[in-house]
């Protein structure tokens, strides 16, 4: 599954400005990128969000569970 980090600049009275920042292959990698971006940003009107494609999430949650371990 692919994770997308976006930058969201909130304005008073008008629509928010969204911009693409980075993509990641794992959730941990996406969290690391987002934390680093937050540390570099001082403007309180700017936030970072992690987005996923709903179709990817649906496929991920509906896949059969498999185990590498043998059951006795």
N, CA, C, O and CB atoms as a CASP TS submission, in Angstrom:
PFRMAT TS
TARGET T0000
AUTHOR 0000-0000-0000
METHOD Language model
MODEL 1
PARENT N/A
ATOM      1  N   UNK     1       0.847  -1.164   0.000  1.00  0.00           N
ATOM      2  CA  UNK     1       0.000   0.000   0.000  1.00  0.00           C
ATOM      3  C   UNK     1       0.898   1.235   0.000  1.00  0.00           C
ATOM      4  O   UNK     1       1.967   1.226   0.611  1.00  0.00           O
ATOM      5  CB  UNK     1      -0.967  -0.007   1.219  1.00  0.00           C
ATOM      6  N   UNK     2       0.476   2.278  -0.671  1.00  0.00           N
ATOM      7  CA  UNK     2       1.260   3.501  -0.745  1.00  0.00           C
ATOM      8  C   UNK     2       0.615   4.585   0.111  1.00  0.00           C
ATOM      9  O   UNK     2      -0.605   4.749   0.103  1.00  0.00           O
ATOM     10  CB  UNK     2       1.398   3.972  -2.206  1.00  0.00           C
ATOM     11  N   UNK     3       1.431   5.315   0.838  1.00  0.00           N
ATOM     12  CA  UNK     3       0.976   6.391   1.712  1.00  0.00           C
ATOM     13  C   UNK     3       1.464   7.715   1.136  1.00  0.00           C
ATOM     14  O   UNK     3       2.616   7.820   0.715  1.00  0.00           O
ATOM     15  CB  UNK     3       1.489   6.190   3.177  1.00  0.00           C
ATOM     16  N   UNK     4       0.606   8.716   1.114  1.00  0.00           N
ATOM     17  CA  UNK     4       0.942  10.027   0.579  1.00  0.00           C
ATOM     18  C   UNK     4       0.874  11.058   1.695  1.00  0.00           C
ATOM     19  O   UNK     4      -0.112  11.122   2.429  1.00  0.00           O
ATOM     20  CB  UNK     4      -0.004  10.412  -0.583  1.00  0.00           C
ATOM     21  N   UNK     5       1.923  11.864   1.820  1.00  0.00           N
ATOM     22  CA  UNK     5       1.940  12.927   2.816  1.00  0.00           C
ATOM     23  C   UNK     5       1.630  14.228   2.089  1.00  0.00           C
ATOM     24  O   UNK     5       2.270  14.578   1.097  1.00  0.00           O
ATOM     25  CB  UNK     5       3.322  13.001   3.570  1.00  0.00           C
ATOM     26  N   UNK     6       0.628  14.936   2.610  1.00  0.00           N
ATOM     27  CA  UNK     6       0.272  16.223   2.015  1.00  0.00           C
ATOM     28  C   UNK     6       0.482  17.342   3.034  1.00  0.00           C
ATOM     29  O   UNK     6       0.455  17.118   4.244  1.00  0.00           O
ATOM     30  CB  UNK     6      -1.195  16.210   1.515  1.00  0.00           C
ATOM     31  N   UNK     7       0.690  18.538   2.519  1.00  0.00           N
ATOM     32  CA  UNK     7       0.809  19.753   3.329  1.00  0.00           C
ATOM     33  C   UNK     7      -0.486  20.531   3.145  1.00  0.00           C
ATOM     34  O   UNK     7      -0.900  20.806   2.019  1.00  0.00           O
ATOM     35  CB  UNK     7       2.074  20.621   2.919  1.00  0.00           C
ATOM     36  N   UNK     8      -1.124  20.885   4.257  1.00  0.00           N
ATOM     37  CA  UNK     8      -2.398  21.591   4.205  1.00  0.00           C
ATOM     38  C   UNK     8      -2.243  22.944   4.887  1.00  0.00           C
ATOM     39  O   UNK     8      -2.007  23.020   6.093  1.00  0.00           O
ATOM     40  CB  UNK     8      -3.528  20.758   4.876  1.00  0.00           C
ATOM     41  N   UNK     9      -2.377  24.012   4.101  1.00  0.00           N
ATOM     42  CA  UNK     9      -2.294  25.366   4.638  1.00  0.00           C
ATOM     43  C   UNK     9      -3.719  25.887   4.797  1.00  0.00           C
ATOM     44  O   UNK     9      -4.446  26.053   3.818  1.00  0.00           O
ATOM     45  CB  UNK     9      -1.438  26.307   3.707  1.00  0.00           C
ATOM     46  N   UNK    10      -4.104  26.139   6.044  1.00  0.00           N
ATOM     47  CA  UNK    10      -5.460  26.596   6.342  1.00  0.00           C
ATOM     48  C   UNK    10      -5.503  28.121   6.312  1.00  0.00           C
ATOM     49  O   UNK    10      -4.725  28.796   6.986  1.00  0.00           O
ATOM     50  CB  UNK    10      -5.935  26.061   7.722  1.00  0.00           C
ATOM     51  N   UNK    11      -6.431  28.647   5.513  1.00  0.00           N
ATOM     52  CA  UNK    11      -6.640  30.082   5.422  1.00  0.00           C
ATOM     53  C   UNK    11      -7.960  30.450   6.092  1.00  0.00           C
ATOM     54  O   UNK    11      -8.880  29.633   6.129  1.00  0.00           O
ATOM     55  CB  UNK    11      -6.626  30.546   3.948  1.00  0.00           C
ATOM     56  N   UNK    12      -8.065  31.643   6.610  1.00  0.00           N
ATOM     57  CA  UNK    12      -9.319  32.107   7.208  1.00  0.00           C
ATOM     58  C   UNK    12     -10.275  32.571   6.123  1.00  0.00           C
ATOM     59  O   UNK    12      -9.959  33.488   5.365  1.00  0.00           O
ATOM     60  CB  UNK    12      -9.060  33.245   8.215  1.00  0.00           C
ATOM     61  N   UNK    13     -11.438  31.945   6.045  1.00  0.00           N
ATOM     62  CA  UNK    13     -12.485  32.403   5.145  1.00  0.00           C
ATOM     63  C   UNK    13     -12.401  31.915   3.714  1.00  0.00           C
ATOM     64  O   UNK    13     -13.337  32.129   2.945  1.00  0.00           O
ATOM     65  CB  UNK    13     -12.488  33.845   5.133  1.00  0.00           C
ATOM     66  N   UNK    14     -11.313  31.267   3.329  1.00  0.00           N
ATOM     67  CA  UNK    14     -11.213  30.736   1.965  1.00  0.00           C
ATOM     68  C   UNK    14     -10.775  29.274   2.033  1.00  0.00           C
ATOM     69  O   UNK    14     -10.439  28.763   3.102  1.00  0.00           O
ATOM     70  CB  UNK    14     -10.210  31.577   1.104  1.00  0.00           C
ATOM     71  N   UNK    15     -10.785  28.619   0.893  1.00  0.00           N
ATOM     72  CA  UNK    15     -10.440  27.202   0.847  1.00  0.00           C
ATOM     73  C   UNK    15      -8.982  26.957   1.230  1.00  0.00           C
ATOM     74  O   UNK    15      -8.114  27.804   1.021  1.00  0.00           O
ATOM     75  CB  UNK    15     -10.710  26.645  -0.543  1.00  0.00           C
ATOM     76  N   UNK    16      -8.740  25.783   1.792  1.00  0.00           N
ATOM     77  CA  UNK    16      -7.385  25.377   2.159  1.00  0.00           C
ATOM     78  C   UNK    16      -6.552  25.108   0.917  1.00  0.00           C
ATOM     79  O   UNK    16      -7.079  24.753  -0.137  1.00  0.00           O
ATOM     80  CB  UNK    16      -7.416  24.133   3.053  1.00  0.00           C
ATOM     81  N   UNK    17      -5.258  25.281   1.057  1.00  0.00           N
ATOM     82  CA  UNK    17      -4.318  24.978  -0.016  1.00  0.00           C
ATOM     83  C   UNK    17      -3.648  23.648   0.320  1.00  0.00           C
ATOM     84  O   UNK    17      -3.041  23.514   1.382  1.00  0.00           O
ATOM     85  CB  UNK    17      -3.255  26.128  -0.197  1.00  0.00           C
ATOM     86  N   UNK    18      -3.753  22.668  -0.573  1.00  0.00           N
ATOM     87  CA  UNK    18      -3.142  21.355  -0.382  1.00  0.00           C
ATOM     88  C   UNK    18      -1.998  21.180  -1.363  1.00  0.00           C
ATOM     89  O   UNK    18      -2.110  21.546  -2.533  1.00  0.00           O
ATOM     90  CB  UNK    18      -4.183  20.228  -0.556  1.00  0.00           C
ATOM     91  N   UNK    19      -0.902  20.621  -0.884  1.00  0.00           N
ATOM     92  CA  UNK    19       0.212  20.324  -1.779  1.00  0.00           C
ATOM     93  C   UNK    19       0.821  18.978  -1.408  1.00  0.00           C
ATOM     94  O   UNK    19       0.920  18.618  -0.235  1.00  0.00           O
ATOM     95  CB  UNK    19       1.282  21.442  -1.719  1.00  0.00           C
ATOM     96  N   UNK    20       1.218  18.260  -2.425  1.00  0.00           N
ATOM     97  CA  UNK    20       1.838  16.947  -2.290  1.00  0.00           C
ATOM     98  C   UNK    20       3.258  17.128  -1.760  1.00  0.00           C
ATOM     99  O   UNK    20       3.994  17.987  -2.244  1.00  0.00           O
ATOM    100  CB  UNK    20       1.842  16.185  -3.651  1.00  0.00           C
ATOM    101  N   UNK    21       3.653  16.317  -0.760  1.00  0.00           N
ATOM    102  CA  UNK    21       4.993  16.417  -0.195  1.00  0.00           C
ATOM    103  C   UNK    21       5.859  15.195  -0.464  1.00  0.00           C
ATOM    104  O   UNK    21       7.001  15.329  -0.902  1.00  0.00           O
ATOM    105  CB  UNK    21       4.899  16.638   1.276  1.00  0.00           C
ATOM    106  N   UNK    22       5.328  14.009  -0.208  1.00  0.00           N
ATOM    107  CA  UNK    22       6.155  12.797  -0.284  1.00  0.00           C
ATOM    108  C   UNK    22       5.267  11.567  -0.328  1.00  0.00           C
ATOM    109  O   UNK    22       4.117  11.620   0.107  1.00  0.00           O
ATOM    110  CB  UNK    22       7.129  12.713   0.918  1.00  0.00           C
ATOM    111  N   UNK    23       5.785  10.452  -0.852  1.00  0.00           N
ATOM    112  CA  UNK    23       5.088   9.171  -0.779  1.00  0.00           C
ATOM    113  C   UNK    23       5.978   8.196  -0.015  1.00  0.00           C
ATOM    114  O   UNK    23       7.202   8.328   0.004  1.00  0.00           O
ATOM    115  CB  UNK    23       4.739   8.623  -2.211  1.00  0.00           C
ATOM    116  N   UNK    24       5.339   7.220   0.610  1.00  0.00           N
ATOM    117  CA  UNK    24       6.067   6.216   1.380  1.00  0.00           C
ATOM    118  C   UNK    24       5.440   4.852   1.135  1.00  0.00           C
ATOM    119  O   UNK    24       4.254   4.753   0.820  1.00  0.00           O
ATOM    120  CB  UNK    24       6.065   6.560   2.896  1.00  0.00           C
ATOM    121  N   UNK    25       6.228   3.817   1.278  1.00  0.00           N
ATOM    122  CA  UNK    25       5.754   2.444   1.069  1.00  0.00           C
ATOM    123  C   UNK    25       5.187   1.810   2.339  1.00  0.00           C
ATOM    124  O   UNK    25       4.371   0.891   2.259  1.00  0.00           O
ATOM    125  CB  UNK    25       6.886   1.587   0.541  1.00  0.00           C
ATOM    126  N   UNK    26       5.613   2.293   3.514  1.00  0.00           N
ATOM    127  CA  UNK    26       5.112   1.734   4.769  1.00  0.00           C
ATOM    128  C   UNK    26       4.565   2.863   5.641  1.00  0.00           C
ATOM    129  O   UNK    26       4.908   4.031   5.457  1.00  0.00           O
ATOM    130  CB  UNK    26       6.234   0.953   5.519  1.00  0.00           C
ATOM    131  N   UNK    27       3.712   2.494   6.587  1.00  0.00           N
ATOM    132  CA  UNK    27       3.152   3.488   7.499  1.00  0.00           C
ATOM    133  C   UNK    27       4.239   4.080   8.392  1.00  0.00           C
ATOM    134  O   UNK    27       4.221   5.279   8.670  1.00  0.00           O
ATOM    135  CB  UNK    27       2.045   2.865   8.357  1.00  0.00           C
ATOM    136  N   UNK    28       5.174   3.264   8.840  1.00  0.00           N
ATOM    137  CA  UNK    28       6.269   3.781   9.674  1.00  0.00           C
ATOM    138  C   UNK    28       7.108   4.812   8.928  1.00  0.00           C
ATOM    139  O   UNK    28       7.491   5.837   9.492  1.00  0.00           O
ATOM    140  CB  UNK    28       7.163   2.633  10.147  1.00  0.00           C
ATOM    141  N   UNK    29       7.390   4.538   7.670  1.00  0.00           N
ATOM    142  CA  UNK    29       8.147   5.476   6.842  1.00  0.00           C
ATOM    143  C   UNK    29       7.360   6.776   6.670  1.00  0.00           C
ATOM    144  O   UNK    29       7.937   7.861   6.748  1.00  0.00           O
ATOM    145  CB  UNK    29       8.470   4.851   5.461  1.00  0.00           C
ATOM    146  N   UNK    30       6.057   6.677   6.439  1.00  0.00           N
ATOM    147  CA  UNK    30       5.215   7.860   6.282  1.00  0.00           C
ATOM    148  C   UNK    30       5.186   8.689   7.567  1.00  0.00           C
ATOM    149  O   UNK    30       5.234   9.918   7.517  1.00  0.00           O
ATOM    150  CB  UNK    30       3.791   7.451   5.885  1.00  0.00           C
ATOM    151  N   UNK    31       5.106   8.017   8.712  1.00  0.00           N
ATOM    152  CA  UNK    31       5.121   8.725   9.997  1.00  0.00           C
ATOM    153  C   UNK    31       6.449   9.450  10.208  1.00  0.00           C
ATOM    154  O   UNK    31       6.466  10.580  10.697  1.00  0.00           O
ATOM    155  CB  UNK    31       4.869   7.742  11.155  1.00  0.00           C
ATOM    156  N   UNK    32       7.554   8.813   9.844  1.00  0.00           N
ATOM    157  CA  UNK    32       8.868   9.452   9.972  1.00  0.00           C
ATOM    158  C   UNK    32       8.945  10.708   9.113  1.00  0.00           C
ATOM    159  O   UNK    32       9.418  11.746   9.577  1.00  0.00           O
ATOM    160  CB  UNK    32       9.987   8.471   9.575  1.00  0.00           C
ATOM    161  N   UNK    33       8.482  10.627   7.860  1.00  0.00           N
ATOM    162  CA  UNK    33       8.482  11.783   6.972  1.00  0.00           C
ATOM    163  C   UNK    33       7.610  12.897   7.545  1.00  0.00           C
ATOM    164  O   UNK    33       8.013  14.060   7.546  1.00  0.00           O
ATOM    165  CB  UNK    33       7.991  11.385   5.570  1.00  0.00           C
ATOM    166  N   UNK    34       6.419  12.549   8.030  1.00  0.00           N
ATOM    167  CA  UNK    34       5.496  13.548   8.544  1.00  0.00           C
ATOM    168  C   UNK    34       6.078  14.248   9.775  1.00  0.00           C
ATOM    169  O   UNK    34       5.964  15.467   9.902  1.00  0.00           O
ATOM    170  CB  UNK    34       4.150  12.900   8.885  1.00  0.00           C
ATOM    171  N   UNK    35       6.691  13.500  10.668  1.00  0.00           N
ATOM    172  CA  UNK    35       7.299  14.098  11.859  1.00  0.00           C
ATOM    173  C   UNK    35       8.424  15.044  11.474  1.00  0.00           C
ATOM    174  O   UNK    35       8.547  16.129  12.043  1.00  0.00           O
ATOM    175  CB  UNK    35       7.826  13.008  12.801  1.00  0.00           C
ATOM    176  N   UNK    36       9.246  14.643  10.513  1.00  0.00           N
ATOM    177  CA  UNK    36      10.341  15.504  10.054  1.00  0.00           C
ATOM    178  C   UNK    36       9.796  16.790   9.433  1.00  0.00           C
ATOM    179  O   UNK    36      10.326  17.872   9.685  1.00  0.00           O
ATOM    180  CB  UNK    36      11.226  14.757   9.037  1.00  0.00           C
ATOM    181  N   UNK    37       8.749  16.678   8.629  1.00  0.00           N
ATOM    182  CA  UNK    37       8.156  17.865   8.016  1.00  0.00           C
ATOM    183  C   UNK    37       7.565  18.793   9.073  1.00  0.00           C
ATOM    184  O   UNK    37       7.701  20.012   8.969  1.00  0.00           O
ATOM    185  CB  UNK    37       7.075  17.461   7.009  1.00  0.00           C
ATOM    186  N   UNK    38       6.916  18.235  10.082  1.00  0.00           N
ATOM    187  CA  UNK    38       6.353  19.050  11.165  1.00  0.00           C
ATOM    188  C   UNK    38       7.454  19.784  11.930  1.00  0.00           C
ATOM    189  O   UNK    38       7.271  20.930  12.341  1.00  0.00           O
ATOM    190  CB  UNK    38       5.538  18.171  12.129  1.00  0.00           C
ATOM    191  N   UNK    39       8.581  19.130  12.118  1.00  0.00           N
ATOM    192  CA  UNK    39       9.683  19.758  12.847  1.00  0.00           C
ATOM    193  C   UNK    39      10.260  20.947  12.087  1.00  0.00           C
ATOM    194  O   UNK    39      10.750  21.898  12.695  1.00  0.00           O
ATOM    195  CB  UNK    39      10.780  18.739  13.120  1.00  0.00           C
ATOM    196  N   UNK    40      10.202  20.891  10.767  1.00  0.00           N
ATOM    197  CA  UNK    40      10.754  21.968   9.944  1.00  0.00           C
ATOM    198  C   UNK    40       9.776  23.122   9.744  1.00  0.00           C
ATOM    199  O   UNK    40      10.181  24.195   9.296  1.00  0.00           O
ATOM    200  CB  UNK    40      11.169  21.422   8.600  1.00  0.00           C
ATOM    201  N   UNK    41       8.511  22.927  10.064  1.00  0.00           N
ATOM    202  CA  UNK    41       7.470  23.942   9.821  1.00  0.00           C
ATOM    203  C   UNK    41       7.137  24.680  11.112  1.00  0.00           C
ATOM    204  O   UNK    41       6.848  24.051  12.130  1.00  0.00           O
ATOM    205  CB  UNK    41       6.191  23.290   9.235  1.00  0.00           C
ATOM    206  N   UNK    42       7.176  26.023  11.073  1.00  0.00           N
ATOM    207  CA  UNK    42       6.865  26.822  12.255  1.00  0.00           C
ATOM    208  C   UNK    42       5.492  27.486  12.178  1.00  0.00           C
ATOM    209  O   UNK    42       4.981  27.956  13.195  1.00  0.00           O
ATOM    210  CB  UNK    42       7.924  27.876  12.450  1.00  0.00           C
ATOM    211  N   UNK    43       4.896  27.533  11.008  1.00  0.00           N
ATOM    212  CA  UNK    43       3.588  28.173  10.825  1.00  0.00           C
ATOM    213  C   UNK    43       2.493  27.283  11.408  1.00  0.00           C
ATOM    214  O   UNK    43       2.354  26.130  11.000  1.00  0.00           O
ATOM    215  CB  UNK    43       3.315  28.459   9.320  1.00  0.00           C
ATOM    216  N   UNK    44       1.717  27.804  12.354  1.00  0.00           N
ATOM    217  CA  UNK    44       0.665  27.026  13.017  1.00  0.00           C
ATOM    218  C   UNK    44      -0.530  26.763  12.096  1.00  0.00           C
ATOM    219  O   UNK    44      -1.343  25.888  12.393  1.00  0.00           O
ATOM    220  CB  UNK    44       0.194  27.753  14.271  1.00  0.00           C
ATOM    221  N   UNK    45      -0.655  27.491  10.997  1.00  0.00           N
ATOM    222  CA  UNK    45      -1.763  27.308  10.057  1.00  0.00           C
ATOM    223  C   UNK    45      -1.495  26.161   9.085  1.00  0.00           C
ATOM    224  O   UNK    45      -2.344  25.836   8.254  1.00  0.00           O
ATOM    225  CB  UNK    45      -2.012  28.600   9.279  1.00  0.00           C
ATOM    226  N   UNK    46      -0.324  25.552   9.188  1.00  0.00           N
ATOM    227  CA  UNK    46       0.049  24.467   8.280  1.00  0.00           C
ATOM    228  C   UNK    46       0.067  23.151   9.052  1.00  0.00           C
ATOM    229  O   UNK    46       0.638  23.054  10.138  1.00  0.00           O
ATOM    230  CB  UNK    46       1.436  24.738   7.622  1.00  0.00           C
ATOM    231  N   UNK    47      -0.573  22.141   8.462  1.00  0.00           N
ATOM    232  CA  UNK    47      -0.534  20.800   9.054  1.00  0.00           C
ATOM    233  C   UNK    47      -0.203  19.797   7.964  1.00  0.00           C
ATOM    234  O   UNK    47      -0.371  20.068   6.775  1.00  0.00           O
ATOM    235  CB  UNK    47      -1.890  20.441   9.742  1.00  0.00           C
ATOM    236  N   UNK    48       0.271  18.640   8.389  1.00  0.00           N
ATOM    237  CA  UNK    48       0.617  17.572   7.467  1.00  0.00           C
ATOM    238  C   UNK    48      -0.285  16.377   7.746  1.00  0.00           C
ATOM    239  O   UNK    48      -0.552  16.047   8.901  1.00  0.00           O
ATOM    240  CB  UNK    48       2.117  17.183   7.594  1.00  0.00           C
ATOM    241  N   UNK    49      -0.751  15.732   6.683  1.00  0.00           N
ATOM    242  CA  UNK    49      -1.650  14.590   6.802  1.00  0.00           C
ATOM    243  C   UNK    49      -1.143  13.442   5.959  1.00  0.00           C
ATOM    244  O   UNK    49      -0.500  13.648   4.930  1.00  0.00           O
ATOM    245  CB  UNK    49      -3.076  14.968   6.387  1.00  0.00           C
ATOM    246  N   UNK    50      -1.439  12.217   6.406  1.00  0.00           N
ATOM    247  CA  UNK    50      -1.118  11.013   5.645  1.00  0.00           C
ATOM    248  C   UNK    50      -2.409  10.532   4.991  1.00  0.00           C
ATOM    249  O   UNK    50      -3.422  10.336   5.661  1.00  0.00           O
ATOM    250  CB  UNK    50      -0.483   9.895   6.561  1.00  0.00           C
ATOM    251  N   UNK    51      -2.360  10.346   3.685  1.00  0.00           N
ATOM    252  CA  UNK    51      -3.517   9.889   2.932  1.00  0.00           C
ATOM    253  C   UNK    51      -3.253   8.510   2.339  1.00  0.00           C
ATOM    254  O   UNK    51      -2.121   8.176   1.989  1.00  0.00           O
ATOM    255  CB  UNK    51      -3.871  10.890   1.824  1.00  0.00           C
ATOM    256  N   UNK    52      -4.317   7.716   2.231  1.00  0.00           N
ATOM    257  CA  UNK    52      -4.233   6.437   1.528  1.00  0.00           C
ATOM    258  C   UNK    52      -5.388   6.360   0.539  1.00  0.00           C
ATOM    259  O   UNK    52      -6.436   6.973   0.742  1.00  0.00           O
ATOM    260  CB  UNK    52      -4.266   5.230   2.528  1.00  0.00           C
ATOM    261  N   UNK    53      -5.189   5.620  -0.506  1.00  0.00           N
ATOM    262  CA  UNK    53      -6.237   5.379  -1.481  1.00  0.00           C
ATOM    263  C   UNK    53      -7.245   4.413  -0.870  1.00  0.00           C
ATOM    264  O   UNK    53      -6.854   3.361  -0.364  1.00  0.00           O
ATOM    265  CB  UNK    53      -5.653   4.819  -2.814  1.00  0.00           C
ATOM    266  N   UNK    54      -8.514   4.741  -0.905  1.00  0.00           N
ATOM    267  CA  UNK    54      -9.538   3.913  -0.271  1.00  0.00           C
ATOM    268  C   UNK    54      -9.599   2.519  -0.897  1.00  0.00           C
ATOM    269  O   UNK    54      -9.891   1.546  -0.202  1.00  0.00           O
ATOM    270  CB  UNK    54     -10.903   4.593  -0.374  1.00  0.00           C
ATOM    271  N   UNK    55      -9.331   2.410  -2.187  1.00  0.00           N
ATOM    272  CA  UNK    55      -9.330   1.095  -2.838  1.00  0.00           C
ATOM    273  C   UNK    55      -8.183   0.227  -2.320  1.00  0.00           C
ATOM    274  O   UNK    55      -8.351  -0.977  -2.129  1.00  0.00           O
ATOM    275  CB  UNK    55      -9.222   1.254  -4.366  1.00  0.00           C
ATOM    276  N   UNK    56      -7.021   0.838  -2.093  1.00  0.00           N
ATOM    277  CA  UNK    56      -5.893   0.100  -1.524  1.00  0.00           C
ATOM    278  C   UNK    56      -6.217  -0.369  -0.106  1.00  0.00           C
ATOM    279  O   UNK    56      -5.894  -1.496   0.268  1.00  0.00           O
ATOM    280  CB  UNK    56      -4.623   0.973  -1.520  1.00  0.00           C
ATOM    281  N   UNK    57      -6.848   0.488   0.671  1.00  0.00           N
ATOM    282  CA  UNK    57      -7.210   0.130   2.047  1.00  0.00           C
ATOM    283  C   UNK    57      -8.222  -1.004   2.052  1.00  0.00           C
ATOM    284  O   UNK    57      -8.137  -1.907   2.884  1.00  0.00           O
ATOM    285  CB  UNK    57      -7.776   1.351   2.798  1.00  0.00           C
ATOM    286  N   UNK    58      -9.172  -0.967   1.139  1.00  0.00           N
ATOM    287  CA  UNK    58     -10.189  -2.016   1.062  1.00  0.00           C
ATOM    288  C   UNK    58      -9.544  -3.353   0.699  1.00  0.00           C
ATOM    289  O   UNK    58      -9.869  -4.381   1.294  1.00  0.00           O
ATOM    290  CB  UNK    58     -11.278  -1.644   0.029  1.00  0.00           C
ATOM    291  N   UNK    59      -8.638  -3.345  -0.270  1.00  0.00           N
ATOM    292  CA  UNK    59      -7.931  -4.569  -0.651  1.00  0.00           C
ATOM    293  C   UNK    59      -7.095  -5.102   0.515  1.00  0.00           C
ATOM    294  O   UNK    59      -7.036  -6.310   0.745  1.00  0.00           O
ATOM    295  CB  UNK    59      -7.030  -4.310  -1.876  1.00  0.00           C
ATOM    296  N   UNK    60      -6.452  -4.191   1.247  1.00  0.00           N
ATOM    297  CA  UNK    60      -5.595  -4.583   2.364  1.00  0.00           C
ATOM    298  C   UNK    60      -6.404  -5.226   3.489  1.00  0.00           C
ATOM    299  O   UNK    60      -5.985  -6.234   4.057  1.00  0.00           O
ATOM    300  CB  UNK    60      -4.832  -3.371   2.896  1.00  0.00           C
ATOM    301  N   UNK    61      -7.557  -4.649   3.810  1.00  0.00           N
ATOM    302  CA  UNK    61      -8.359  -5.169   4.919  1.00  0.00           C
ATOM    303  C   UNK    61      -9.117  -6.430   4.542  1.00  0.00           C
ATOM    304  O   UNK    61      -9.521  -7.181   5.430  1.00  0.00           O
ATOM    305  CB  UNK    61      -9.333  -4.117   5.393  1.00  0.00           C
ATOM    306  N   UNK    62      -9.324  -6.688   3.266  1.00  0.00           N
ATOM    307  CA  UNK    62     -10.089  -7.857   2.841  1.00  0.00           C
ATOM    308  C   UNK    62      -9.221  -9.008   2.340  1.00  0.00           C
ATOM    309  O   UNK    62      -9.749  -9.990   1.821  1.00  0.00           O
ATOM    310  CB  UNK    62     -11.050  -7.461   1.765  1.00  0.00           C
ATOM    311  N   UNK    63      -7.914  -8.908   2.484  1.00  0.00           N
ATOM    312  CA  UNK    63      -7.057 -10.007   2.057  1.00  0.00           C
ATOM    313  C   UNK    63      -7.085 -11.106   3.109  1.00  0.00           C
ATOM    314  O   UNK    63      -7.241 -10.816   4.295  1.00  0.00           O
ATOM    315  CB  UNK    63      -5.609  -9.519   1.812  1.00  0.00           C
ATOM    316  N   UNK    64      -6.938 -12.341   2.706  1.00  0.00           N
ATOM    317  CA  UNK    64      -6.950 -13.427   3.694  1.00  0.00           C
ATOM    318  C   UNK    64      -5.698 -13.380   4.567  1.00  0.00           C
ATOM    319  O   UNK    64      -4.608 -13.041   4.105  1.00  0.00           O
ATOM    320  CB  UNK    64      -7.054 -14.795   2.991  1.00  0.00           C
ATOM    321  N   UNK    65      -5.880 -13.724   5.817  1.00  0.00           N
ATOM    322  CA  UNK    65      -4.753 -13.756   6.740  1.00  0.00           C
ATOM    323  C   UNK    65      -3.975 -15.044   6.543  1.00  0.00           C
ATOM    324  O   UNK    65      -4.564 -16.121   6.459  1.00  0.00           O
ATOM    325  CB  UNK    65      -5.230 -13.625   8.202  1.00  0.00           C
ATOM    326  N   UNK    66      -2.682 -14.941   6.471  1.00  0.00           N
ATOM    327  CA  UNK    66      -1.830 -16.127   6.316  1.00  0.00           C
ATOM    328  C   UNK    66      -0.786 -16.112   7.423  1.00  0.00           C
ATOM    329  O   UNK    66      -0.433 -15.060   7.956  1.00  0.00           O
ATOM    330  CB  UNK    66      -1.147 -16.165   4.901  1.00  0.00           C
ATOM    331  N   UNK    67      -0.313 -17.277   7.747  1.00  0.00           N
ATOM    332  CA  UNK    67       0.686 -17.405   8.786  1.00  0.00           C
ATOM    333  C   UNK    67       1.824 -18.296   8.286  1.00  0.00           C
ATOM    334  O   UNK    67       1.613 -19.264   7.554  1.00  0.00           O
ATOM    335  CB  UNK    67       0.060 -17.977  10.079  1.00  0.00           C
ATOM    336  N   UNK    68       3.031 -17.934   8.706  1.00  0.00           N
ATOM    337  CA  UNK    68       4.200 -18.732   8.345  1.00  0.00           C
ATOM    338  C   UNK    68       4.401 -19.895   9.321  1.00  0.00           C
ATOM    339  O   UNK    68       5.157 -20.826   9.044  1.00  0.00           O
ATOM    340  CB  UNK    68       5.453 -17.848   8.310  1.00  0.00           C
ATOM    341  N   UNK    69       3.730 -19.830  10.443  1.00  0.00           N
ATOM    342  CA  UNK    69       3.904 -20.843  11.479  1.00  0.00           C
ATOM    343  C   UNK    69       2.952 -22.002  11.246  1.00  0.00           C
ATOM    344  O   UNK    69       1.821 -21.819  10.796  1.00  0.00           O
ATOM    345  CB  UNK    69       3.680 -20.241  12.872  1.00  0.00           C
ATOM    346  N   UNK    70       3.434 -23.203  11.564  1.00  0.00           N
ATOM    347  CA  UNK    70       2.591 -24.403  11.442  1.00  0.00           C
ATOM    348  C   UNK    70       1.778 -24.569  12.709  1.00  0.00           C
ATOM    349  O   UNK    70       2.279 -24.355  13.813  1.00  0.00           O
ATOM    350  CB  UNK    70       3.450 -25.675  11.175  1.00  0.00           C
ATOM    351  N   UNK    71       0.547 -24.943  12.550  1.00  0.00           N
ATOM    352  CA  UNK    71      -0.347 -25.166  13.685  1.00  0.00           C
ATOM    353  C   UNK    71      -0.298 -26.652  14.056  1.00  0.00           C
ATOM    354  O   UNK    71      -0.415 -27.521  13.192  1.00  0.00           O
ATOM    355  CB  UNK    71      -1.816 -24.715  13.349  1.00  0.00           C
ATOM    356  N   UNK    72      -0.126 -26.927  15.337  1.00  0.00           N
ATOM    357  CA  UNK    72      -0.013 -28.310  15.799  1.00  0.00           C
ATOM    358  C   UNK    72      -1.367 -28.978  15.827  1.00  0.00           C
ATOM    359  O   UNK    72      -1.471 -30.149  16.191  1.00  0.00           O
ATOM    360  CB  UNK    72       0.627 -28.368  17.183  1.00  0.00           C
TER
END
